[in-house]
């Protein structure tokens, strides 16, 4: 009985480890997708990365030059 109980606990532990190991990798892949998201510059229509883009109001600009052209 004790051996069977240990076997069941062992199987549950293995299943838990598989699920715990999978979840962080999914989060990392989602973050990579977000960081490589492309946005269109409102002035020159060039696509640049969201991290590099300048947000002014509700529009994105690729550089300060494009942002100043609008004003
Ligand atoms: Zn631009």
PDB file of the backbone (N, CA, C, O) and the ligand in Angstrom, with CONECT records:
HET     ZN  A 101       1
ATOM      1  N   UNK A   1       0.837  -1.216   0.000  1.00  0.00           N
ATOM      2  CA  UNK A   1       0.000   0.000   0.000  1.00  0.00           C
ATOM      3  C   UNK A   1       0.867   1.259   0.000  1.00  0.00           C
ATOM      4  O   UNK A   1       0.595   2.212  -0.730  1.00  0.00           O
ATOM      5  N   UNK A   2       1.921   1.251   0.834  1.00  0.00           N
ATOM      6  CA  UNK A   2       2.788   2.435   0.945  1.00  0.00           C
ATOM      7  C   UNK A   2       3.525   2.660  -0.371  1.00  0.00           C
ATOM      8  O   UNK A   2       3.668   3.800  -0.812  1.00  0.00           O
ATOM      9  N   UNK A   3       3.993   1.586  -1.000  1.00  0.00           N
ATOM     10  CA  UNK A   3       4.703   1.696  -2.282  1.00  0.00           C
ATOM     11  C   UNK A   3       3.786   2.277  -3.355  1.00  0.00           C
ATOM     12  O   UNK A   3       4.205   3.124  -4.144  1.00  0.00           O
ATOM     13  N   UNK A   4       2.525   1.818  -3.383  1.00  0.00           N
ATOM     14  CA  UNK A   4       1.554   2.333  -4.371  1.00  0.00           C
ATOM     15  C   UNK A   4       1.295   3.817  -4.136  1.00  0.00           C
ATOM     16  O   UNK A   4       1.184   4.600  -5.079  1.00  0.00           O
ATOM     17  N   UNK A   5       1.198   4.191  -2.844  1.00  0.00           N
ATOM     18  CA  UNK A   5       0.948   5.598  -2.492  1.00  0.00           C
ATOM     19  C   UNK A   5       2.120   6.466  -2.942  1.00  0.00           C
ATOM     20  O   UNK A   5       1.930   7.553  -3.486  1.00  0.00           O
ATOM     21  N   UNK A   6       3.337   5.968  -2.705  1.00  0.00           N
ATOM     22  CA  UNK A   6       4.537   6.708  -3.123  1.00  0.00           C
ATOM     23  C   UNK A   6       4.582   6.850  -4.644  1.00  0.00           C
ATOM     24  O   UNK A   6       4.980   7.891  -5.167  1.00  0.00           O
ATOM     25  N   UNK A   7       4.169   5.788  -5.350  1.00  0.00           N
ATOM     26  CA  UNK A   7       4.160   5.813  -6.820  1.00  0.00           C
ATOM     27  C   UNK A   7       3.189   6.872  -7.337  1.00  0.00           C
ATOM     28  O   UNK A   7       3.501   7.616  -8.267  1.00  0.00           O
ATOM     29  N   UNK A   8       1.995   6.931  -6.713  1.00  0.00           N
ATOM     30  CA  UNK A   8       0.973   7.917  -7.101  1.00  0.00           C
ATOM     31  C   UNK A   8       1.494   9.333  -6.835  1.00  0.00           C
ATOM     32  O   UNK A   8       1.347  10.221  -7.675  1.00  0.00           O
ATOM     33  N   UNK A   9       2.104   9.539  -5.662  1.00  0.00           N
ATOM     34  CA  UNK A   9       2.660  10.858  -5.315  1.00  0.00           C
ATOM     35  C   UNK A   9       3.771  11.232  -6.304  1.00  0.00           C
ATOM     36  O   UNK A   9       3.885  12.385  -6.722  1.00  0.00           O
ATOM     37  N   UNK A  10       4.584  10.238  -6.667  1.00  0.00           N
ATOM     38  CA  UNK A  10       5.661  10.455  -7.630  1.00  0.00           C
ATOM     39  C   UNK A  10       5.134  10.895  -8.978  1.00  0.00           C
ATOM     40  O   UNK A  10       5.671  11.821  -9.585  1.00  0.00           O
ATOM     41  N   UNK A  11       4.083  10.238  -9.456  1.00  0.00           N
ATOM     42  CA  UNK A  11       3.477  10.585 -10.751  1.00  0.00           C
ATOM     43  C   UNK A  11       2.905  11.997 -10.697  1.00  0.00           C
ATOM     44  O   UNK A  11       3.098  12.785 -11.623  1.00  0.00           O
ATOM     45  N   UNK A  12       2.205  12.315  -9.617  1.00  0.00           N
ATOM     46  CA  UNK A  12       1.621  13.660  -9.456  1.00  0.00           C
ATOM     47  C   UNK A  12       2.745  14.708  -9.443  1.00  0.00           C
ATOM     48  O   UNK A  12       2.622  15.766 -10.060  1.00  0.00           O
ATOM     49  N   UNK A  13       3.837  14.403  -8.735  1.00  0.00           N
ATOM     50  CA  UNK A  13       4.975  15.335  -8.656  1.00  0.00           C
ATOM     51  C   UNK A  13       5.567  15.584 -10.047  1.00  0.00           C
ATOM     52  O   UNK A  13       5.890  16.720 -10.391  1.00  0.00           O
ATOM     53  N   UNK A  14       5.707  14.529 -10.838  1.00  0.00           N
ATOM     54  CA  UNK A  14       6.259  14.650 -12.195  1.00  0.00           C
ATOM     55  C   UNK A  14       5.342  15.526 -13.056  1.00  0.00           C
ATOM     56  O   UNK A  14       5.811  16.400 -13.784  1.00  0.00           O
ATOM     57  N   UNK A  15       4.028  15.280 -12.964  1.00  0.00           N
ATOM     58  CA  UNK A  15       3.050  16.070 -13.734  1.00  0.00           C
ATOM     59  C   UNK A  15       3.125  17.540 -13.312  1.00  0.00           C
ATOM     60  O   UNK A  15       3.077  18.431 -14.161  1.00  0.00           O
ATOM     61  N   UNK A  16       3.243  17.799 -11.995  1.00  0.00           N
ATOM     62  CA  UNK A  16       3.344  19.163 -11.491  1.00  0.00           C
ATOM     63  C   UNK A  16       4.595  19.856 -12.035  1.00  0.00           C
ATOM     64  O   UNK A  16       4.535  21.012 -12.455  1.00  0.00           O
ATOM     65  N   UNK A  17       5.736  19.142 -12.026  1.00  0.00           N
ATOM     66  CA  UNK A  17       6.994  19.723 -12.509  1.00  0.00           C
ATOM     67  C   UNK A  17       6.895  20.080 -13.989  1.00  0.00           C
ATOM     68  O   UNK A  17       7.414  21.108 -14.425  1.00  0.00           O
ATOM     69  N   UNK A  18       6.221  19.216 -14.762  1.00  0.00           N
ATOM     70  CA  UNK A  18       6.071  19.476 -16.205  1.00  0.00           C
ATOM     71  C   UNK A  18       5.263  20.754 -16.413  1.00  0.00           C
ATOM     72  O   UNK A  18       5.620  21.590 -17.244  1.00  0.00           O
ATOM     73  N   UNK A  19       4.160  20.908 -15.648  1.00  0.00           N
ATOM     74  CA  UNK A  19       3.306  22.086 -15.808  1.00  0.00           C
ATOM     75  C   UNK A  19       4.006  23.345 -15.313  1.00  0.00           C
ATOM     76  O   UNK A  19       3.898  24.406 -15.927  1.00  0.00           O
ATOM     77  N   UNK A  20       4.737  23.222 -14.180  1.00  0.00           N
ATOM     78  CA  UNK A  20       5.441  24.387 -13.628  1.00  0.00           C
ATOM     79  C   UNK A  20       6.550  24.822 -14.585  1.00  0.00           C
ATOM     80  O   UNK A  20       6.766  26.019 -14.779  1.00  0.00           O
ATOM     81  N   UNK A  21       7.249  23.864 -15.181  1.00  0.00           N
ATOM     82  CA  UNK A  21       8.336  24.202 -16.110  1.00  0.00           C
ATOM     83  C   UNK A  21       7.803  24.817 -17.413  1.00  0.00           C
ATOM     84  O   UNK A  21       8.459  25.662 -18.021  1.00  0.00           O
ATOM     85  N   UNK A  22       6.614  24.386 -17.830  1.00  0.00           N
ATOM     86  CA  UNK A  22       6.053  24.896 -19.090  1.00  0.00           C
ATOM     87  C   UNK A  22       5.576  26.345 -18.958  1.00  0.00           C
ATOM     88  O   UNK A  22       5.747  27.140 -19.883  1.00  0.00           O
ATOM     89  N   UNK A  23       4.981  26.689 -17.820  1.00  0.00           N
ATOM     90  CA  UNK A  23       4.369  28.014 -17.662  1.00  0.00           C
ATOM     91  C   UNK A  23       5.352  29.174 -17.823  1.00  0.00           C
ATOM     92  O   UNK A  23       5.049  30.117 -18.554  1.00  0.00           O
ATOM     93  N   UNK A  24       6.529  29.143 -17.166  1.00  0.00           N
ATOM     94  CA  UNK A  24       7.458  30.275 -17.343  1.00  0.00           C
ATOM     95  C   UNK A  24       7.924  30.441 -18.786  1.00  0.00           C
ATOM     96  O   UNK A  24       8.100  31.572 -19.241  1.00  0.00           O
ATOM     97  N   UNK A  25       8.129  29.345 -19.517  1.00  0.00           N
ATOM     98  CA  UNK A  25       8.574  29.424 -20.907  1.00  0.00           C
ATOM     99  C   UNK A  25       7.511  30.085 -21.784  1.00  0.00           C
ATOM    100  O   UNK A  25       7.843  30.796 -22.732  1.00  0.00           O
ATOM    101  N   UNK A  26       6.229  29.852 -21.470  1.00  0.00           N
ATOM    102  CA  UNK A  26       5.146  30.497 -22.211  1.00  0.00           C
ATOM    103  C   UNK A  26       5.166  32.007 -21.979  1.00  0.00           C
ATOM    104  O   UNK A  26       4.938  32.790 -22.901  1.00  0.00           O
ATOM    105  N   UNK A  27       5.440  32.406 -20.738  1.00  0.00           N
ATOM    106  CA  UNK A  27       5.475  33.832 -20.418  1.00  0.00           C
ATOM    107  C   UNK A  27       6.624  34.521 -21.144  1.00  0.00           C
ATOM    108  O   UNK A  27       6.476  35.645 -21.623  1.00  0.00           O
ATOM    109  N   UNK A  28       7.768  33.847 -21.224  1.00  0.00           N
ATOM    110  CA  UNK A  28       8.938  34.418 -21.891  1.00  0.00           C
ATOM    111  C   UNK A  28       8.633  34.624 -23.375  1.00  0.00           C
ATOM    112  O   UNK A  28       8.964  35.669 -23.935  1.00  0.00           O
ATOM    113  N   UNK A  29       8.005  33.633 -24.014  1.00  0.00           N
ATOM    114  CA  UNK A  29       7.702  33.740 -25.445  1.00  0.00           C
ATOM    115  C   UNK A  29       6.705  34.864 -25.700  1.00  0.00           C
ATOM    116  O   UNK A  29       6.785  35.536 -26.729  1.00  0.00           O
ATOM    117  N   UNK A  30       5.761  35.081 -24.773  1.00  0.00           N
ATOM    118  CA  UNK A  30       4.784  36.165 -24.925  1.00  0.00           C
ATOM    119  C   UNK A  30       5.466  37.525 -24.800  1.00  0.00           C
ATOM    120  O   UNK A  30       5.141  38.457 -25.536  1.00  0.00           O
ATOM    121  N   UNK A  31       6.414  37.636 -23.865  1.00  0.00           N
ATOM    122  CA  UNK A  31       7.135  38.890 -23.681  1.00  0.00           C
ATOM    123  C   UNK A  31       7.971  39.225 -24.916  1.00  0.00           C
ATOM    124  O   UNK A  31       8.089  40.389 -25.298  1.00  0.00           O
ATOM    125  N   UNK A  32       8.548  38.193 -25.534  1.00  0.00           N
ATOM    126  CA  UNK A  32       9.347  38.412 -26.738  1.00  0.00           C
ATOM    127  C   UNK A  32       8.471  38.948 -27.870  1.00  0.00           C
ATOM    128  O   UNK A  32       8.893  39.808 -28.642  1.00  0.00           O
ATOM    129  N   UNK A  33       7.247  38.428 -27.956  1.00  0.00           N
ATOM    130  CA  UNK A  33       6.324  38.908 -28.994  1.00  0.00           C
ATOM    131  C   UNK A  33       5.967  40.375 -28.766  1.00  0.00           C
ATOM    132  O   UNK A  33       5.888  41.159 -29.712  1.00  0.00           O
ATOM    133  N   UNK A  34       5.754  40.737 -27.507  1.00  0.00           N
ATOM    134  CA  UNK A  34       5.380  42.113 -27.189  1.00  0.00           C
ATOM    135  C   UNK A  34       6.535  43.075 -27.479  1.00  0.00           C
ATOM    136  O   UNK A  34       6.310  44.177 -27.978  1.00  0.00           O
ATOM    137  N   UNK A  35       7.765  42.665 -27.170  1.00  0.00           N
ATOM    138  CA  UNK A  35       8.911  43.554 -27.347  1.00  0.00           C
ATOM    139  C   UNK A  35       9.202  43.788 -28.834  1.00  0.00           C
ATOM    140  O   UNK A  35       9.742  44.832 -29.200  1.00  0.00           O
ATOM    141  N   UNK A  36       8.845  42.813 -29.700  1.00  0.00           N
ATOM    142  CA  UNK A  36       9.120  42.946 -31.128  1.00  0.00           C
ATOM    143  C   UNK A  36       7.901  43.482 -31.888  1.00  0.00           C
ATOM    144  O   UNK A  36       7.856  43.397 -33.115  1.00  0.00           O
ATOM    145  N   UNK A  37       6.918  44.029 -31.174  1.00  0.00           N
ATOM    146  CA  UNK A  37       5.724  44.574 -31.827  1.00  0.00           C
ATOM    147  C   UNK A  37       6.092  45.826 -32.635  1.00  0.00           C
ATOM    148  O   UNK A  37       6.835  46.683 -32.157  1.00  0.00           O
ATOM    149  N   UNK A  38       5.571  45.921 -33.846  1.00  0.00           N
ATOM    150  CA  UNK A  38       5.906  47.032 -34.730  1.00  0.00           C
ATOM    151  C   UNK A  38       4.753  48.042 -34.767  1.00  0.00           C
ATOM    152  O   UNK A  38       3.579  47.673 -34.774  1.00  0.00           O
ATOM    153  N   UNK A  39       5.125  49.327 -34.789  1.00  0.00           N
ATOM    154  CA  UNK A  39       4.128  50.395 -34.886  1.00  0.00           C
ATOM    155  C   UNK A  39       4.497  51.313 -36.055  1.00  0.00           C
ATOM    156  O   UNK A  39       5.671  51.456 -36.397  1.00  0.00           O
ATOM    157  N   UNK A  40       3.474  51.936 -36.665  1.00  0.00           N
ATOM    158  CA  UNK A  40       3.703  52.798 -37.827  1.00  0.00           C
ATOM    159  C   UNK A  40       3.908  54.241 -37.378  1.00  0.00           C
ATOM    160  O   UNK A  40       3.144  54.767 -36.570  1.00  0.00           O
ATOM    161  N   UNK A  41       4.944  54.869 -37.911  1.00  0.00           N
ATOM    162  CA  UNK A  41       5.200  56.283 -37.638  1.00  0.00           C
ATOM    163  C   UNK A  41       4.105  57.114 -38.298  1.00  0.00           C
ATOM    164  O   UNK A  41       3.793  56.896 -39.469  1.00  0.00           O
ATOM    165  N   UNK A  42       3.518  58.058 -37.575  1.00  0.00           N
ATOM    166  CA  UNK A  42       2.412  58.864 -38.091  1.00  0.00           C
ATOM    167  C   UNK A  42       2.881  59.848 -39.156  1.00  0.00           C
ATOM    168  O   UNK A  42       2.068  60.304 -39.961  1.00  0.00           O
ATOM    169  N   UNK A  43       4.177  60.192 -39.184  1.00  0.00           N
ATOM    170  CA  UNK A  43       4.705  61.185 -40.134  1.00  0.00           C
ATOM    171  C   UNK A  43       5.250  60.541 -41.403  1.00  0.00           C
ATOM    172  O   UNK A  43       4.800  60.884 -42.497  1.00  0.00           O
ATOM    173  N   UNK A  44       6.207  59.616 -41.292  1.00  0.00           N
ATOM    174  CA  UNK A  44       6.882  59.060 -42.463  1.00  0.00           C
ATOM    175  C   UNK A  44       6.398  57.654 -42.815  1.00  0.00           C
ATOM    176  O   UNK A  44       6.869  57.069 -43.790  1.00  0.00           O
ATOM    177  N   UNK A  45       5.463  57.103 -42.036  1.00  0.00           N
ATOM    178  CA  UNK A  45       4.838  55.797 -42.309  1.00  0.00           C
ATOM    179  C   UNK A  45       5.824  54.631 -42.260  1.00  0.00           C
ATOM    180  O   UNK A  45       5.558  53.558 -42.802  1.00  0.00           O
ATOM    181  N   UNK A  46       6.949  54.848 -41.614  1.00  0.00           N
ATOM    182  CA  UNK A  46       7.941  53.777 -41.452  1.00  0.00           C
ATOM    183  C   UNK A  46       7.581  52.982 -40.194  1.00  0.00           C
ATOM    184  O   UNK A  46       7.181  53.545 -39.175  1.00  0.00           O
ATOM    185  N   UNK A  47       7.736  51.655 -40.294  1.00  0.00           N
ATOM    186  CA  UNK A  47       7.466  50.809 -39.139  1.00  0.00           C
ATOM    187  C   UNK A  47       8.726  50.688 -38.281  1.00  0.00           C
ATOM    188  O   UNK A  47       9.815  50.407 -38.782  1.00  0.00           O
ATOM    189  N   UNK A  48       8.551  50.906 -36.984  1.00  0.00           N
ATOM    190  CA  UNK A  48       9.669  50.749 -36.055  1.00  0.00           C
ATOM    191  C   UNK A  48       9.180  50.001 -34.815  1.00  0.00           C
ATOM    192  O   UNK A  48       7.978  49.877 -34.580  1.00  0.00           O
ATOM    193  N   UNK A  49      10.147  49.502 -34.020  1.00  0.00           N
ATOM    194  CA  UNK A  49       9.787  48.735 -32.842  1.00  0.00           C
ATOM    195  C   UNK A  49       9.093  49.623 -31.813  1.00  0.00           C
ATOM    196  O   UNK A  49       9.423  50.797 -31.645  1.00  0.00           O
ATOM    197  N   UNK A  50       8.117  49.016 -31.128  1.00  0.00           N
ATOM    198  CA  UNK A  50       7.326  49.752 -30.142  1.00  0.00           C
ATOM    199  C   UNK A  50       8.211  50.351 -29.050  1.00  0.00           C
ATOM    200  O   UNK A  50       7.939  51.442 -28.550  1.00  0.00           O
ATOM    201  N   UNK A  51       9.275  49.626 -28.684  1.00  0.00           N
ATOM    202  CA  UNK A  51      10.179  50.102 -27.629  1.00  0.00           C
ATOM    203  C   UNK A  51      10.930  51.357 -28.060  1.00  0.00           C
ATOM    204  O   UNK A  51      11.242  52.209 -27.227  1.00  0.00           O
ATOM    205  N   UNK A  52      11.227  51.480 -29.368  1.00  0.00           N
ATOM    206  CA  UNK A  52      11.984  52.625 -29.874  1.00  0.00           C
ATOM    207  C   UNK A  52      11.076  53.786 -30.271  1.00  0.00           C
ATOM    208  O   UNK A  52      11.549  54.913 -30.417  1.00  0.00           O
ATOM    209  N   UNK A  53       9.790  53.529 -30.447  1.00  0.00           N
ATOM    210  CA  UNK A  53       8.862  54.548 -30.920  1.00  0.00           C
ATOM    211  C   UNK A  53       8.546  55.556 -29.817  1.00  0.00           C
ATOM    212  O   UNK A  53       8.571  55.236 -28.628  1.00  0.00           O
ATOM    213  N   UNK A  54       8.246  56.789 -30.249  1.00  0.00           N
ATOM    214  CA  UNK A  54       7.861  57.853 -29.315  1.00  0.00           C
ATOM    215  C   UNK A  54       6.347  57.997 -29.377  1.00  0.00           C
ATOM    216  O   UNK A  54       5.782  58.211 -30.449  1.00  0.00           O
ATOM    217  N   UNK A  55       5.697  57.879 -28.231  1.00  0.00           N
ATOM    218  CA  UNK A  55       4.238  57.984 -28.178  1.00  0.00           C
ATOM    219  C   UNK A  55       3.842  59.409 -27.835  1.00  0.00           C
ATOM    220  O   UNK A  55       4.221  59.933 -26.788  1.00  0.00           O
ATOM    221  N   UNK A  56       3.071  60.040 -28.730  1.00  0.00           N
ATOM    222  CA  UNK A  56       2.573  61.399 -28.484  1.00  0.00           C
ATOM    223  C   UNK A  56       1.078  61.404 -28.753  1.00  0.00           C
ATOM    224  O   UNK A  56       0.646  61.173 -29.883  1.00  0.00           O
ATOM    225  N   UNK A  57       0.291  61.664 -27.726  1.00  0.00           N
ATOM    226  CA  UNK A  57      -1.158  61.560 -27.861  1.00  0.00           C
ATOM    227  C   UNK A  57      -1.543  60.110 -28.075  1.00  0.00           C
ATOM    228  O   UNK A  57      -1.300  59.271 -27.207  1.00  0.00           O
ATOM    229  N   UNK A  58      -2.142  59.801 -29.219  1.00  0.00           N
ATOM    230  CA  UNK A  58      -2.505  58.416 -29.533  1.00  0.00           C
ATOM    231  C   UNK A  58      -1.700  57.913 -30.722  1.00  0.00           C
ATOM    232  O   UNK A  58      -1.973  56.826 -31.232  1.00  0.00           O
ATOM    233  N   UNK A  59      -0.686  58.702 -31.185  1.00  0.00           N
ATOM    234  CA  UNK A  59       0.097  58.334 -32.368  1.00  0.00           C
ATOM    235  C   UNK A  59       1.543  58.056 -32.008  1.00  0.00           C
ATOM    236  O   UNK A  59       2.094  58.626 -31.066  1.00  0.00           O
ATOM    237  N   UNK A  60       2.148  57.153 -32.792  1.00  0.00           N
ATOM    238  CA  UNK A  60       3.550  56.794 -32.580  1.00  0.00           C
ATOM    239  C   UNK A  60       4.431  57.478 -33.626  1.00  0.00           C
ATOM    240  O   UNK A  60       4.026  57.670 -34.772  1.00  0.00           O
ATOM    241  N   UNK A  61       5.644  57.839 -33.205  1.00  0.00           N
ATOM    242  CA  UNK A  61       6.611  58.451 -34.118  1.00  0.00           C
ATOM    243  C   UNK A  61       7.940  57.708 -33.995  1.00  0.00           C
ATOM    244  O   UNK A  61       8.328  57.277 -32.909  1.00  0.00           O
ATOM    245  N   UNK A  62       8.647  57.564 -35.155  1.00  0.00           N
ATOM    246  CA  UNK A  62       9.882  56.781 -35.167  1.00  0.00           C
ATOM    247  C   UNK A  62      11.033  57.552 -34.541  1.00  0.00           C
ATOM    248  O   UNK A  62      11.968  56.947 -34.016  1.00  0.00           O
ATOM    249  N   UNK A  63      10.980  58.889 -34.590  1.00  0.00           N
ATOM    250  CA  UNK A  63      12.083  59.705 -34.067  1.00  0.00           C
ATOM    251  C   UNK A  63      11.549  61.058 -33.605  1.00  0.00           C
ATOM    252  O   UNK A  63      10.394  61.406 -33.852  1.00  0.00           O
ATOM    253  N   UNK A  64      12.412  61.810 -32.930  1.00  0.00           N
ATOM    254  CA  UNK A  64      12.022  63.150 -32.471  1.00  0.00           C
ATOM    255  C   UNK A  64      11.783  64.085 -33.653  1.00  0.00           C
ATOM    256  O   UNK A  64      10.949  64.988 -33.578  1.00  0.00           O
ATOM    257  N   UNK A  65      12.522  63.865 -34.752  1.00  0.00           N
ATOM    258  CA  UNK A  65      12.367  64.691 -35.956  1.00  0.00           C
ATOM    259  C   UNK A  65      10.944  64.601 -36.490  1.00  0.00           C
ATOM    260  O   UNK A  65      10.337  65.620 -36.820  1.00  0.00           O
ATOM    261  N   UNK A  66      10.411  63.385 -36.575  1.00  0.00           N
ATOM    262  CA  UNK A  66       9.047  63.185 -37.070  1.00  0.00           C
ATOM    263  C   UNK A  66       8.031  63.800 -36.090  1.00  0.00           C
ATOM    264  O   UNK A  66       7.007  64.341 -36.506  1.00  0.00           O
ATOM    265  N   UNK A  67       8.326  63.710 -34.812  1.00  0.00           N
ATOM    266  CA  UNK A  67       7.424  64.281 -33.811  1.00  0.00           C
ATOM    267  C   UNK A  67       7.384  65.805 -33.938  1.00  0.00           C
ATOM    268  O   UNK A  67       6.325  66.416 -33.793  1.00  0.00           O
ATOM    269  N   UNK A  68       8.539  66.414 -34.209  1.00  0.00           N
ATOM    270  CA  UNK A  68       8.620  67.881 -34.331  1.00  0.00           C
ATOM    271  C   UNK A  68       7.980  68.373 -35.630  1.00  0.00           C
ATOM    272  O   UNK A  68       7.467  69.491 -35.680  1.00  0.00           O
ATOM    273  N   UNK A  69       8.006  67.544 -36.685  1.00  0.00           N
ATOM    274  CA  UNK A  69       7.403  67.916 -37.963  1.00  0.00           C
ATOM    275  C   UNK A  69       5.904  68.143 -37.849  1.00  0.00           C
ATOM    276  O   UNK A  69       5.341  68.988 -38.544  1.00  0.00           O
ATOM    277  N   UNK A  70       5.266  67.387 -36.974  1.00  0.00           N
ATOM    278  CA  UNK A  70       3.816  67.481 -36.800  1.00  0.00           C
ATOM    279  C   UNK A  70       3.439  68.772 -36.108  1.00  0.00           C
ATOM    280  O   UNK A  70       2.411  69.378 -36.411  1.00  0.00           O
ATOM    281  N   UNK A  71       4.296  69.193 -35.159  1.00  0.00           N
ATOM    282  CA  UNK A  71       3.965  70.371 -34.349  1.00  0.00           C
ATOM    283  C   UNK A  71       4.190  71.702 -35.062  1.00  0.00           C
ATOM    284  O   UNK A  71       3.948  72.761 -34.484  1.00  0.00           O
TER     285      UNK A  71
HETATM  286 ZN    ZN A 101       8.984  58.801 -38.822  1.00  0.00          ZN
END
